[in-house]
């Protein structure tokens, strides 16, 4: 019974370990969702929002009541001597008597409450922190869009590398078969050596390209892992295939989507810059306003020739003060005026930059639409060209083994096919990437 229990426990542990080592599997949307939570830049962007919230409270707190405590102890190792006229105590006129005032030890304890009543810069500062918080939130949104775009591109690159490896392996198998048959023909005196050498050259190129593509596949997967926030050595499995993914990305309705400038994240960030410059101008103007603060304190002091301040018989003497501080700026040798004018110039520059950004975004939108349309058209063209190149290559293979085409003509047809294959794969990735760029501009 004990042996059976241990066996079951071992099998459970093995099953648990095996399940823990299973690689992660992601569709494109799942990869995006994962990256938007675990990507390193996204994590730091979330922290920036939290930092902006703390900074906002830090500014608000400066206008709320502040309480400070002060405790001091003095031991006059050599007490100062004061001379008083001698006649005060019956001495000769003109004589002086050395006297020591006070006691050697002294303790003072004070608590002060300060409250800001009016400060124009404080009001502006609170408003500016609101703008900075919005900037941090918009910056987080831009980071999310960039990470989404990076995941899609990296995901597509992995699929591209996989398809490239598969095509090269198929080309390699076909070439090896052709080379084998050509070598047999040459050995039987029915072919020439040049035909063998031509195929050997082509096969060597394909083998080299295949090795490089296999390495590139590993690198693209590592790049995807890095963007998603996974360890780069993680054995990530992609659930999509390139053909199906491209078909999902062809959506002409996207071209007719309503565009709202205020939704574009780049516009939001430049608008945030305008807000900041506006509040900087208000801050410069507020420095000409008076500031008013109130304070009240309570303190207590004790004196003794010995350190007896913790004794019950020690006497303490209290004091309290209520006061106001009013500061009125009168003349600054035009310093405040120059500062205000500089802030006004910066604000005008920001407004001009906002106008320029609007035009740039409109141009970016038109270009993104054009690139997206072209990528779809190019995909259809390369797909058609690939079909033609495959037929031409098959015809040349047949003609070559029938003695109606030279090895050079066959090699030209093969190179044309390989180029068409690569163009087709790259056009599929272009469709994916161009759609992502358009969605980023639209902020869909």
Backbone torsions as a table, in degrees:
resi	resn	phi	psi	omega
1	UNK	NA	-41.5	-179.7
2	UNK	-66.2	-40.9	178.7
3	UNK	-63.3	-40.8	179.7
4	UNK	-63.5	-41.6	179.7
5	UNK	-62.8	-43.9	179.9
6	UNK	-65.5	-36.1	178.7
7	UNK	-64.2	-46.3	178.6
8	UNK	-61.2	-42.3	-180.0
9	UNK	-63.1	-40.9	179.5
10	UNK	-65.2	-41.7	178.9
11	UNK	-64.8	-39.1	177.8
12	UNK	-63.6	-42.9	180.0
13	UNK	-64.5	-41.2	179.4
14	UNK	-64.7	-41.9	179.2
15	UNK	-65.2	-39.8	178.4
16	UNK	-65.0	-43.5	180.0
17	UNK	-63.2	-41.2	-179.1
18	UNK	-65.1	-40.6	179.5
19	UNK	-67.5	-32.7	179.2
20	UNK	-68.5	-30.3	-177.1
21	UNK	-88.3	-3.4	178.9
22	UNK	-62.9	133.6	179.2
23	UNK	-68.1	155.4	179.1
24	UNK	-75.9	142.4	-179.4
25	UNK	-119.0	131.3	-174.9
26	UNK	-136.1	135.1	161.3
27	UNK	-80.6	173.4	-178.9
28	UNK	-61.7	-46.2	-178.8
29	UNK	-64.6	-37.9	178.0
30	UNK	-66.3	-37.2	178.0
31	UNK	-65.0	-40.9	177.9
32	UNK	-64.0	-46.5	-179.5
33	UNK	-60.3	-43.0	179.6
34	UNK	-63.4	-44.8	-178.2
35	UNK	-64.8	-35.7	-178.9
36	UNK	-70.3	-5.5	175.8
37	UNK	-110.7	-35.0	-170.4
38	UNK	-115.1	-4.9	177.3
39	UNK	-62.3	142.3	-175.0
40	UNK	-63.2	-41.4	179.4
41	UNK	-66.7	-37.1	178.3
42	UNK	-64.9	-42.2	179.1
43	UNK	-60.7	-44.1	179.8
44	UNK	-69.7	-32.7	176.8
45	UNK	-65.3	-37.5	174.5
46	UNK	-62.9	-38.9	178.7
47	UNK	-67.1	-32.7	177.9
48	UNK	-65.7	-37.0	176.3
49	UNK	-64.3	-44.7	178.1
50	UNK	-61.5	-40.6	177.7
51	UNK	-63.3	-40.2	178.8
52	UNK	-64.8	-37.4	177.3
53	UNK	-64.8	-41.2	178.1
54	UNK	-67.5	-37.5	178.7
55	UNK	-65.3	-38.0	177.1
56	UNK	-59.9	-46.8	179.7
57	UNK	-67.2	-34.3	178.6
58	UNK	-59.4	-41.1	178.8
59	UNK	-71.0	-44.6	-179.9
60	UNK	-59.3	-40.6	-175.6
61	UNK	-64.0	-24.8	-179.7
62	UNK	-65.8	-23.1	179.0
63	UNK	-94.8	0.2	178.4
64	UNK	-95.6	165.1	-177.6
65	UNK	-54.3	136.6	178.9
66	UNK	-120.4	129.4	179.5
67	UNK	-118.3	126.9	177.7
68	UNK	-121.7	142.9	175.7
69	UNK	-113.4	147.3	-179.9
70	UNK	-139.5	129.1	179.2
71	UNK	-132.0	127.4	-179.3
72	UNK	-135.2	148.6	177.3
73	UNK	-132.4	134.1	178.9
74	UNK	-127.1	134.8	173.6
75	UNK	-123.3	106.4	-178.4
76	UNK	-79.1	95.5	-177.3
77	UNK	-60.7	-34.3	174.2
78	UNK	-133.9	105.5	-175.2
79	UNK	-73.8	141.7	179.4
80	UNK	-68.7	147.7	-179.1
81	UNK	-107.1	136.4	177.6
82	UNK	-117.2	136.3	177.4
83	UNK	-94.8	127.1	177.1
84	UNK	-118.1	152.2	-179.9
85	UNK	-57.6	136.3	-176.8
86	UNK	-67.0	-30.3	-175.8
87	UNK	-66.5	-14.5	178.3
88	UNK	-60.9	-34.2	-179.1
89	UNK	-111.4	22.9	176.0
90	UNK	91.1	13.0	179.8
91	UNK	-81.7	178.4	179.6
92	UNK	-66.9	140.1	175.0
93	UNK	-59.7	139.2	-179.4
94	UNK	89.8	-10.3	178.3
95	UNK	-89.4	161.7	-179.1
96	UNK	-130.8	147.3	-178.6
97	UNK	-116.7	122.8	177.6
98	UNK	-71.7	129.4	-177.7
99	UNK	-132.6	141.4	174.0
100	UNK	-107.0	119.3	177.6
101	UNK	-93.9	149.1	176.0
102	UNK	80.4	179.0	-179.3
103	UNK	-116.9	162.0	-169.4
104	UNK	-67.3	-35.2	-177.2
105	UNK	-109.1	141.4	-179.3
106	UNK	-147.2	136.6	176.9
107	UNK	-125.9	133.0	177.1
108	UNK	-126.5	132.4	176.4
109	UNK	-129.0	127.8	-176.0
110	UNK	-138.3	140.6	172.3
111	UNK	-123.1	131.1	-176.3
112	UNK	-125.3	130.3	175.6
113	UNK	-105.2	123.2	178.5
114	UNK	-118.3	140.4	179.3
115	UNK	-137.2	125.1	175.8
116	UNK	-76.5	126.3	-179.6
117	UNK	-96.8	-46.5	177.2
118	UNK	-148.9	130.0	173.8
119	UNK	-155.6	111.8	-177.2
120	UNK	-60.0	-36.0	-178.6
121	UNK	-67.5	-28.4	178.2
122	UNK	-66.8	-44.4	179.4
123	UNK	-60.9	-44.9	179.3
124	UNK	-65.3	-39.4	-179.0
125	UNK	-61.1	-41.5	178.1
126	UNK	-63.7	-42.7	178.0
127	UNK	-63.2	-38.8	-179.0
128	UNK	-66.4	-34.5	178.7
129	UNK	-67.0	-32.5	175.0
130	UNK	-62.7	-43.0	178.8
131	UNK	-65.1	-39.1	179.7
132	UNK	-66.9	-36.0	177.4
133	UNK	-64.7	-41.5	176.9
134	UNK	-63.6	-38.0	177.7
135	UNK	-62.1	-43.9	179.8
136	UNK	-62.7	-38.9	179.0
137	UNK	-67.7	-41.4	178.0
138	UNK	-68.3	-35.0	176.9
139	UNK	-65.5	-36.4	175.3
140	UNK	-63.6	-40.5	178.3
141	UNK	-63.2	-42.0	178.2
142	UNK	-64.4	-40.8	177.5
143	UNK	-60.4	-43.1	178.9
144	UNK	-60.6	-43.7	-179.9
145	UNK	-64.2	-41.0	179.4
146	UNK	-66.3	-39.9	178.9
147	UNK	-68.1	-40.5	176.7
148	UNK	-58.2	-47.3	179.6
149	UNK	-62.2	-42.4	-179.1
150	UNK	-65.2	-38.8	179.1
151	UNK	-65.0	-44.2	-179.3
152	UNK	-62.1	-44.9	179.6
153	UNK	-64.1	-44.0	-179.9
154	UNK	-66.4	-40.8	178.1
155	UNK	-60.9	-46.1	178.3
156	UNK	-62.9	-37.7	179.4
157	UNK	-65.4	-36.8	177.6
158	UNK	-65.1	-45.7	178.5
159	UNK	-62.8	-39.1	177.2
160	UNK	-60.7	-44.9	179.6
161	UNK	-63.3	-41.6	179.0
162	UNK	-62.7	-45.9	179.5
163	UNK	-64.0	-38.9	178.8
164	UNK	-62.1	-44.2	178.6
165	UNK	-61.2	-44.6	-178.8
166	UNK	-62.5	-43.3	-179.7
167	UNK	-66.8	-42.4	179.9
168	UNK	-65.6	-37.1	177.0
169	UNK	-64.5	-39.7	177.8
170	UNK	-66.5	-42.1	177.4
171	UNK	-62.7	-40.0	179.5
172	UNK	-62.2	-44.5	179.6
173	UNK	-62.4	-41.8	179.4
174	UNK	-64.7	-43.3	180.0
175	UNK	-65.6	-40.1	178.5
176	UNK	-61.8	-39.3	177.9
177	UNK	-65.4	-45.3	179.0
178	UNK	-61.5	-42.4	-179.4
179	UNK	-64.4	-42.1	179.5
180	UNK	-60.6	-46.0	-179.6
181	UNK	-66.5	-37.7	179.9
182	UNK	-67.9	-39.8	178.2
183	UNK	-63.1	-38.9	178.3
184	UNK	-65.1	-40.2	177.7
185	UNK	-63.4	-41.4	-179.8
186	UNK	-66.3	-41.0	179.8
187	UNK	-64.6	-29.7	179.4
188	UNK	-91.7	6.8	176.9
189	UNK	76.6	16.7	-178.8
190	UNK	-102.6	0.7	179.8
191	UNK	-141.1	178.1	-179.1
192	UNK	-114.0	161.1	-177.2
193	UNK	-67.9	-33.2	-178.9
194	UNK	-60.0	-37.7	178.6
195	UNK	-61.4	-41.6	177.1
196	UNK	-62.7	-45.6	-177.6
197	UNK	-65.9	-38.5	177.8
198	UNK	-60.2	-45.4	179.7
199	UNK	-68.0	-34.4	177.4
200	UNK	-63.9	-40.9	177.9
201	UNK	-62.2	-46.8	-179.9
202	UNK	-63.1	-43.3	179.8
203	UNK	-63.6	-41.2	178.9
204	UNK	-61.0	-41.5	179.2
205	UNK	-64.2	-41.5	-179.5
206	UNK	-66.4	-42.3	179.3
207	UNK	-61.9	-43.0	178.4
208	UNK	-63.0	-44.4	178.8
209	UNK	-64.3	-37.2	179.6
210	UNK	-64.8	-45.3	178.7
211	UNK	-60.3	-43.3	-180.0
212	UNK	-65.4	-38.6	-179.9
213	UNK	-67.3	-36.3	177.5
214	UNK	-64.1	-42.8	176.7
215	UNK	-64.7	-41.7	-179.2
216	UNK	-64.7	-34.1	177.1
217	UNK	-61.2	-42.4	177.5
218	UNK	-63.5	-41.8	-178.2
219	UNK	-66.0	-44.2	-179.9
220	UNK	-63.9	-35.3	177.5
221	UNK	-67.6	-39.6	176.7
222	UNK	-63.9	-39.1	177.3
223	UNK	-63.6	-41.7	177.4
224	UNK	-62.5	-44.4	177.8
225	UNK	-58.4	-43.5	-179.3
226	UNK	-62.1	-44.3	-179.5
227	UNK	-65.7	-35.8	-179.1
228	UNK	-77.9	-11.6	-178.1
229	UNK	87.4	20.4	177.0
230	UNK	-98.8	158.1	171.2
231	UNK	-58.9	138.7	-173.2
232	UNK	-64.3	-22.7	-179.4
233	UNK	-86.6	1.6	-179.0
234	UNK	-62.2	136.0	-178.4
235	UNK	-84.8	72.7	-177.9
236	UNK	-74.8	135.3	177.9
237	UNK	-108.7	132.9	178.5
238	UNK	-98.1	125.3	-176.1
239	UNK	-82.5	-20.6	-177.8
240	UNK	-84.6	160.4	166.4
241	UNK	-121.5	157.6	-169.3
242	UNK	-62.9	-41.5	-178.3
243	UNK	-61.5	-49.1	-179.0
244	UNK	-66.2	-38.0	-178.2
245	UNK	-65.0	-40.3	179.2
246	UNK	-64.1	-42.9	179.6
247	UNK	-61.0	-34.9	176.9
248	UNK	-67.7	-28.5	-175.2
249	UNK	-84.4	-11.2	179.0
250	UNK	-86.3	104.0	-176.3
251	UNK	-143.0	97.3	-178.2
252	UNK	-71.4	-17.8	177.0
253	UNK	-64.5	-25.6	179.5
254	UNK	-61.7	-30.8	-179.2
255	UNK	-67.5	-24.1	-179.0
256	UNK	-98.4	7.8	-178.7
257	UNK	-63.6	141.3	177.3
258	UNK	-67.5	133.4	-179.3
259	UNK	-107.7	126.7	177.1
260	UNK	-116.9	115.6	-176.0
261	UNK	-55.5	-40.1	-176.0
262	UNK	-68.1	-12.4	177.1
263	UNK	-86.4	-18.1	-178.9
264	UNK	-69.6	129.3	-172.2
265	UNK	-70.0	-32.2	177.2
266	UNK	-66.1	-38.4	176.0
267	UNK	-63.7	-42.2	179.8
268	UNK	-59.4	-41.9	-177.3
269	UNK	-67.7	-39.9	177.9
270	UNK	-69.9	-34.6	174.8
271	UNK	-63.9	-37.6	174.8
272	UNK	-61.5	-39.8	177.2
273	UNK	-61.2	-39.3	176.3
274	UNK	-61.5	-42.9	177.6
275	UNK	-59.3	-45.7	-179.0
276	UNK	-62.1	-43.3	179.2
277	UNK	-65.7	-35.2	178.2
278	UNK	-63.9	-43.9	-179.7
279	UNK	-72.0	-29.9	173.8
280	UNK	-64.0	-37.4	176.1
281	UNK	-66.3	-43.6	177.3
282	UNK	-62.1	-38.1	179.3
283	UNK	-64.4	-42.6	178.6
284	UNK	-62.4	-39.3	178.7
285	UNK	-69.5	-35.5	-176.2
286	UNK	-66.9	-19.2	-179.4
287	UNK	-69.3	-12.3	176.1
288	UNK	-86.6	-5.7	-179.1
289	UNK	-89.7	151.6	177.3
290	UNK	-72.1	160.1	174.9
291	UNK	-122.2	141.2	-177.8
292	UNK	-131.3	128.0	178.7
293	UNK	-132.5	149.9	177.3
294	UNK	-120.0	152.0	176.9
295	UNK	-148.6	152.0	173.4
296	UNK	-143.2	137.5	179.2
297	UNK	-135.7	163.2	174.5
298	UNK	-138.7	132.5	-179.2
299	UNK	-137.3	161.8	177.3
300	UNK	-142.3	145.4	-176.7
301	UNK	-133.4	152.9	177.1
302	UNK	-141.0	148.3	-176.8
303	UNK	-133.2	145.4	-179.9
304	UNK	-165.9	148.3	175.2
305	UNK	-77.2	-18.4	175.2
306	UNK	-126.9	163.6	-179.5
307	UNK	-79.4	87.0	-176.7
308	UNK	-125.6	31.2	-171.5
309	UNK	-73.6	-14.3	178.6
310	UNK	-96.9	4.9	179.3
311	UNK	-80.6	154.8	-178.7
312	UNK	-69.4	-25.3	-176.0
313	UNK	-89.3	-2.1	-179.0
314	UNK	-69.7	130.4	179.1
315	UNK	-92.7	138.7	178.8
316	UNK	-120.9	141.7	-175.1
317	UNK	-119.5	116.1	-176.2
318	UNK	-87.6	160.0	175.6
319	UNK	-154.5	154.5	-179.1
320	UNK	-150.0	144.7	-178.6
321	UNK	-135.6	136.6	171.6
322	UNK	-118.0	132.0	-177.1
323	UNK	-153.8	169.3	177.8
324	UNK	-132.3	144.5	174.8
325	UNK	-116.5	120.3	177.0
326	UNK	-119.5	120.5	179.9
327	UNK	-115.6	121.8	-177.1
328	UNK	-117.7	113.5	176.1
329	UNK	-67.1	127.1	-177.4
330	UNK	-113.0	-55.2	-176.6
331	UNK	-146.8	129.6	-177.9
332	UNK	-126.3	19.7	-178.3
333	UNK	55.2	41.2	178.1
334	UNK	66.0	15.0	177.8
335	UNK	-64.4	-46.8	-179.9
336	UNK	-65.6	-37.0	179.0
337	UNK	-62.7	-44.5	179.2
338	UNK	-64.7	-39.9	179.4
339	UNK	-63.8	-42.1	178.6
340	UNK	-64.7	-41.4	179.9
341	UNK	-65.1	-39.7	177.4
342	UNK	-63.8	-40.8	178.1
343	UNK	-64.9	-35.9	178.0
344	UNK	-66.6	-40.6	177.7
345	UNK	-62.6	-44.8	179.7
346	UNK	-62.4	-38.0	178.6
347	UNK	-66.3	-42.5	177.5
348	UNK	-63.5	-38.6	176.9
349	UNK	-63.0	-40.9	179.6
350	UNK	-64.2	-39.4	178.6
351	UNK	-64.9	-39.9	176.8
352	UNK	-64.5	-39.6	178.8
353	UNK	-64.3	-35.3	178.8
354	UNK	-65.4	-42.3	177.7
355	UNK	-62.7	-43.9	178.5
356	UNK	-62.2	-40.7	-179.5
357	UNK	-63.4	-39.4	177.8
358	UNK	-58.5	-45.3	-179.6
359	UNK	-67.7	-38.7	178.8
360	UNK	-63.9	-39.3	180.0
361	UNK	-67.5	-39.8	176.7
362	UNK	-61.2	-43.2	177.4
363	UNK	-65.0	-40.6	179.2
364	UNK	-62.2	-38.5	178.9
365	UNK	-64.7	-47.0	-179.9
366	UNK	-63.1	-39.9	179.1
367	UNK	-67.3	-40.5	179.4
368	UNK	-63.2	-40.2	176.9
369	UNK	-63.5	-45.1	-179.9
370	UNK	-62.2	-44.8	179.7
371	UNK	-63.6	-36.8	-179.7
372	UNK	-67.1	-45.1	177.9
373	UNK	-61.5	-45.2	-179.6
374	UNK	-62.2	-39.8	-178.7
375	UNK	-63.1	-37.7	178.2
376	UNK	-68.4	-44.0	178.4
377	UNK	-62.9	-41.3	179.6
378	UNK	-66.7	-35.7	176.9
379	UNK	-61.9	-45.2	178.7
380	UNK	-64.2	-39.4	-179.6
381	UNK	-65.7	-48.1	-178.4
382	UNK	-66.6	-31.3	176.7
383	UNK	-64.9	-43.6	177.6
384	UNK	-66.0	-42.6	178.9
385	UNK	-62.4	-36.3	179.1
386	UNK	-64.5	-42.9	178.4
387	UNK	-61.0	-41.0	179.0
388	UNK	-66.3	-43.7	-179.0
389	UNK	-63.5	-36.6	178.0
390	UNK	-65.5	-42.6	179.5
391	UNK	-65.7	-41.4	179.7
392	UNK	-63.3	-42.5	-179.2
393	UNK	-65.6	-39.9	178.7
394	UNK	-65.6	-41.7	178.2
395	UNK	-61.8	-42.3	-179.6
396	UNK	-67.6	-34.8	175.3
397	UNK	-61.2	-47.0	-179.8
398	UNK	-62.2	-46.4	-179.3
399	UNK	-64.5	-35.2	-178.8
400	UNK	-65.7	-46.6	-178.3
401	UNK	-74.9	-15.3	174.0
402	UNK	-91.3	-1.6	178.3
403	UNK	81.1	15.8	-178.2
404	UNK	-98.9	-5.6	178.8
405	UNK	-139.6	149.5	-179.8
406	UNK	-83.9	167.1	176.7
407	UNK	-65.6	-31.0	178.0
408	UNK	-64.9	-43.2	178.7
409	UNK	-65.1	-38.6	177.1
410	UNK	-64.1	-43.4	-179.9
411	UNK	-63.4	-39.7	178.1
412	UNK	-61.8	-42.3	178.5
413	UNK	-65.3	-37.8	178.6
414	UNK	-67.0	-44.1	178.7
415	UNK	-62.4	-40.0	177.2
416	UNK	-61.9	-39.5	178.4
417	UNK	-65.4	-45.9	-178.6
418	UNK	-62.7	-39.6	177.2
419	UNK	-64.0	-42.4	179.4
420	UNK	-64.4	-37.7	178.0
421	UNK	-62.7	-46.5	-179.0
422	UNK	-65.9	-41.6	178.4
423	UNK	-61.9	-38.9	-179.9
424	UNK	-65.6	-45.4	179.3
425	UNK	-63.0	-44.6	-179.4
426	UNK	-65.7	-34.5	179.1
427	UNK	-66.5	-33.8	177.4
428	UNK	-65.3	-43.6	178.6
429	UNK	-65.7	-35.6	178.7
430	UNK	-62.7	-40.0	177.3
431	UNK	-58.7	-45.4	-179.7
432	UNK	-62.4	-47.4	-176.1
433	UNK	-68.9	-40.1	-178.3
434	UNK	-68.4	-35.1	176.7
435	UNK	-66.0	-39.5	178.9
436	UNK	-61.6	-41.4	178.6
437	UNK	-62.9	-42.2	178.6
438	UNK	-64.0	-43.1	178.2
439	UNK	-63.2	-34.6	179.3
440	UNK	-65.9	-41.4	178.6
441	UNK	-65.8	-43.8	179.6
442	UNK	-72.5	-19.2	-174.7
443	UNK	58.4	45.9	177.0
444	UNK	-85.4	NA	NA
